[in-house]
Amino acid sequence: MTDSPLHVVFLWHMHQPYYKDPGTGLYRLPWVRLHGTKDYLDMVEMVKGFPAIKQNFNLVPSLLEQLVDYAEHGAGDVYLEMSRKPAASLTAEERAFILENFFLAHWDNMIRPFPRYYELLVKRGTHIIQSELARAAKYFTDQDFLDLQVFFNLCWIDPLFRDSDPFLRALVEKGRDYTEEEKARVLDLQMDILRRIIPAYRDMAATGQVELSFTPFYHPILPLLCDTDVARVAMPQVHLPRHRFRHPEDAEKQIDMGIRYFESLFNYRPTGMWPSEGSVSEEVMGTISRLGVKWVATDEGLLSASLGRGLRDSTGALIDPHALYRPYSYNDVSILFRDHTLSDLIGFVYSQWEPRKAADDLVQRLLSIRTTLPPDGPHVVPIILDGENAWEHYKNDGRDFFLYLFERLSTEERLRTVTISEYVNTVHRGDPLEHLHPGSWINANYGIWIGHEEDNLAWDYLAETRESLEQFQNAHPEMNLDDAWKSIYIAEGSDWNWWYGDEHSTETEKDFDELFRLNLMQVYRAIGKDVPSQLFTPVLRHDREVSPALSIRGFIRPRIDGLLTSYYEWYQGAELDVKKSGGSMHKALSLVSSIHYGFNEDHLFLRLDPAAPFTGMDSALSLSIIASRPANVKIVCSINGSDIRAELFEQSGEDWIRVKEITDVAFKDIFEIGILFSDLKAKQKDEINLFFSIRKGQEEIERCPWRGHISVTVPTPDFEAMMWY
């Protein structure tokens, strides 16, 4: 056994996706604000009481940018807007939204401690059907909703701050029947906590007890930005996107932007980096080295693949601890490889243990590692994991576990916590690594982010949008397109593809999908081009086609006159309720109440029913029917009073070519149109995907359906006969 202490590195990765909706300026999801009040400040504050403990915090610039936006610029999010609104003024739709979303917290550790909050959860039901939320909301009083607004925000404030603040402590003791004034005070205190986060990290870094590192700005998978073909190294059979994405300049830009933004907040240049998802490659390491980064960290799986041998046996026990518990270097950059097992124990296992027992177990494991290492050199055990999402699974937000752990480590002379820069600068920079395997911390490959149909579709959309922007920039070098490029860099983030594919799911995956596509749409708008129709359709497979309330049951032959001439005209067609085809926050004041569609052997028929009489509609409005399959076709309907003119366009490259006028169209009490399948470039058994877009000038004010598209399969002549069986 070596007489020197075993060095231990803790690196906490602090990250949230970039949630801002580029159209509204509101953050779509509240997790920066809520994790800001629960996790970021207390994690660094806890270290203050233990001077012997050193910690590393990796702060993603896109997270920091959002924290600054809340703290200094008065940013808001949809959930904050729903919290601020007086409970008595909430609409039926807003009440349904709150019932659906204001229980998004760990039920046992964050809701049960508040008896009234748990009572409201039981009243709503622990299993919900979205279509039943409006009915359930009728059984909740204004006071119920006010208490729910308070509890959702209160439970996301760390217990440390709830206990130390007299007002919050009294609010917890009161337990129910809150006032609008008390709610407003809770929301004000949230912002006070957010304003303290960055200064607290800056102050702790100045003491040397804490080291701060960064990640490329919008958290992209750097090796895939450099070349999506690199995925084949670890996954030879992977199906790659149609377009090869190969932009190492974007990887360099994301790193450089991250360094500059970090420096603007903390007044010094960071020396270390956790690459997004621990993703590295030899090409990326060259870029990292050129930009002056001195160390990076990733996962032990990549070390195993780089060395060409396993580090653990079939039971998970380390075969060669000396190989794992030391730094390496590649391209003059030090690399630490995290202990996957110890990191996962903290992230996923210890939350179920009694806190003191969990802390003792971790310390004992570290001491056991020390006994297995040879005495001929210093060693370091890297423990690296998410610094925010695990703690809600712990009692008291993990505070008890950390206090016991820091107390044990402070008095244990055989173990010494260090910052990474301290170790690589004063102990050992790492022996050269001849080969670095390309991959991430998950399975030593990039399978989470590429290869699945949804992942690949997202990469293709990104590649096409970026190419359009680059071509436009080259043709107009005098134009400032910084905002458009920012949208590209946001869309390059790893978080969108994290939710695409079959590996992960979340209640809010539709928001992630829309944010990805909205950022790409923003690029086309910035360069004055029509947004490609496919970007209006979700990447998520299960959300692409909107199911009607009634399906097509037979051929129809309506008279296209803008009037409900007969009920039976559309009887055999399909009907889609516009509100039910939207999300939980779909706009309340829709121009359209329902969509009807059907067909006969040659024609597709479409009908829109208004929410209010069409006669009162603004004459500046235009209606477009946009088809993305089997061909890119659109029909633009110009409205002037009761007169309507419909023109069919086909896409050729980036241009829309007018083909013909469609005369089978009417606009009176309802909107009706008949379109030849041949005009849509569709033949028997082809699938047609389309949606409606209503515009005022250049601005789209409504899309139907809001998410996804209407899907129609061109019938065969025997369609009606088959429907009888």
C-alpha positions, 0 to 999 in steps of 0.5 A, a space after each residue: 500500500 502506498 503511504 501517500 494519499 489517494 487523490 479524488 476528483 469530483 466534477 459536477 456537470 451543470 447543464 440545461 438545454 437552451 429553452 428559449 422559443 425564438 418566436 415568443 422570447 419566452 423560455 418554453 420550459 422552466 428547468 433553468 429557473 427551477 434547478 437554479 433555485 434548487 441545485 446550483 447555488 446550494 451545491 457550491 454553498 455547501 463546500 464553504 463549510 469544509 475548507 479541506 474539500 476541493 470540488 470541480 464544477 463544469 458550467 455550460 455557457 448556454 446555461 449561464 446565458 439563461 441564468 443571466 437572462 433571468 437574473 439581469 434581463 427579466 426573462 420569463 418562461 411559460 410556467 412562470 407566466 402561468 404562476 404569476 397569473 391570478 388564480 381567479 383569472 385563469 382560463 379553462 385552458 390554463 387551468 388544464 395546463 397547470 393541472 398537467 404540469 404543476 406536479 412535475 416534481 419528485 412526488 415522494 421527496 418534493 410533493 409528499 412533504 407538503 400535505 396540502 400539495 399531495 392532497 391536490 395531487 390525489 385530487 387530480 389523480 396520479 394517472 391522467 388522461 390529457 383529454 380529461 384535464 379540462 373536466 378535472 379542472 372543474 372540481 378545483 377551486 380558485 384557492 386550489 389553483 392558487 395553492 398549487 401555483 405556490 407549491 410548485 414554485 416552493 417545492 423547487 426552492 432548496 430546503 436549505 433556503 426554505 429553512 433559512 428564510 423566515 418568510 419561506 419557513 413561515 409559508 411552509 408552516 402555514 401549509 395552505 390557503 395562500 394569498 396572491 401576495 404570498 405567491 408574488 413574494 415566492 416568485 421574487 425570492 426565486 429571482 433573488 436566488 438566481 442572482 446569487 448563483 454566478 457571483 457565488 461560483 466566482 467567489 469560490 473559484 477565487 479562493 482556489 477551493 473550487 475550479 470552474 470549467 466549461 463546455 462548448 457553448 450550446 452543448 454539441 457533440 463535437 466529433 459529429 460536428 467535425 464529421 458524422 462519418 466518425 460514428 462508423 468507427 464504433 458502430 460500423 453498421 450504423 445507418 447515417 443521415 443522407 447528408 454528411 455533416 462535416 463542419 469542424 469550423 463549427 466545433 471550433 466556434 462552439 468551443 471558442 464562444 464558450 471560452 469567451 463567454 466564460 471569461 466575460 463572466 468570471 474574468 479569467 480564461 478556463 483551463 479545463 473542459 468537459 466535452 458535451 456528453 464526454 464526446 471526444 475524437 482525435 480530430 476534436 482533441 487537435 482543436 481543443 489543443 489549438 484553443 489552449 484548453 489544458 485538460 478534458 475529462 471523459 468516461 472509462 469506456 473510451 479509455 478501454 476502447 483506446 487501449 484495446 482491452 477491458 478494464 473490468 471483469 464480468 462482475 464489474 471489478 477492475 482488472 487493472 486499477 493503475 490503468 484507470 486511476 491516472 491521467 493521460 495526454 493526447 495532443 498535449 491535452 491532459 485527459 482524465 477518465 471517470 470511474 463509471 461505477 462510482 459516478 453511477 452509485 452517486 447518480 442512481 443508487 445512493 439516493 435509496 440509501 440512508 445518507 450516512 451509510 451511503 457516504 460511508 460506503 463511498 469512502 470505504 470504496 475509495 480506501 479499498 481502491 487505494 489498497 489495490 494501487 501500486 506504490 510507485 506513483 500518484 493516482 487520481 480517482 475521477 468521479 464525474 456526473 450530472 450536478 443537478 438532476 440526481 438530488 431530487 431523488 435524495 431525501 432533503 435534496 441530497 444535503 445530508 449525504 453531502 454533509 456526511 461525505 464532506 465530513 468524512 473526507 475532511 478527516 480522512 488523511 488517506 484521501 485528498 480531494 483536488 481540483 483537476 488543474 491542481 493535479 495535472 499542474 503539480 502532480 502528473 500531466 499524464 503519459 501520452 496516449 497513442 490512440 484515442 477512440 471516438 465516442 461518448 460516455 454512453 457505450 463509448 459511441 454516439 448511438 444516442 445522437 445518430 443512427 435512429 430514423 429521428 436522429 438522422 432526420 434531424 441531422 439532415 434538416 440541420 445540414 440543409 438549413 446550414 447549407 442554405 445559410 452559408 450560401 446566402 452568407 457567401 452571396 451577401 457578405 455585407 449582411 449581419 447574420 449573427 442571429 441566424 448563425 446563433 440559431 444554427 449553433 443552438 440547433 447543433 446542441 446535443 439535447 434535441 437528439 437526446 430525446 429523438 430515437 427510442 432511448 429516452 422519453 419525457 413528458 415534454 419531448 414535444 417541446 424539445 422537438 418544436 424548439 429544434 425546428 423553430 430554431 431552424 425555421 428562424 434561419 430561413 426567416 432571417 435570410 428571407 426564404 420560405 420555411 421548408 414545409 417539412 420543418 412544420 412536421 414533427 421529427 418525432 415519429 409518433 407525433 407526425 400524423 394527427 388522428 382524426 376523431 372520425 376517419 374516412 369511411 367512403 367516397 365523397 362528392 361535395 359541391 364546392 360552394 362554401 356552404 353546408 348544402 347538405 349534411 351528407 356531403 361530408 358524412 363519409 369523410 374524416 373530421 379533425 377537432 383543431 383544438 384537440 390536435 394542438 398541445 396543452 398550450 395551443 392558442 385559445 382564440 383559433 380562427 378554425 374550429 374543425 377540419 374535414 377531409 375526404 376523397 373520391 377516385 380522383 380528388 382530395 377534398 378539404 374543408 375548414 369550419 370557422 370558429 367565428 364567421 369568415 365574413 368578419 375575417 381580415 381581408 389581408 389574410 391568406 390561406 395556404 395548403 402545404 403538402 410535403 409528401 409525395 412532393 413539395 406542393 402548396 396551394 395559396 388562397 388569396 382572400 378578398 371578401 367572399 372572393 377567393 383565388 387559389 394558385 398551385 405552386 411546385 417547388 423547384 430547388 429553392 424556388 416556387 413555380 406557379 403551375 396553375 389556378 385551381 377553380 374548384 374552391 369556395 369561401 363563404 360560411 366554410 372554406 372548401 376546395 377540391 384538388 386533383 391527386 395528380 396536381 399533388 403528384 400523388 398516385 394510388 396508394 401514395 401517402 399525402 402529408 399536408 397542413 394548413 397555414 393562415 398568414 397575415 402578410 408574412 407572419 403565420 398566425 395559425 397552423 392546422 393542425 398545430 403539430 404534425 400533419 394530416 395524412 391521406 392515402 390515395 385510394 384505389 378504385 375498390 376502396 368503397 368495396 373494401 370498406 364493407 368488409 
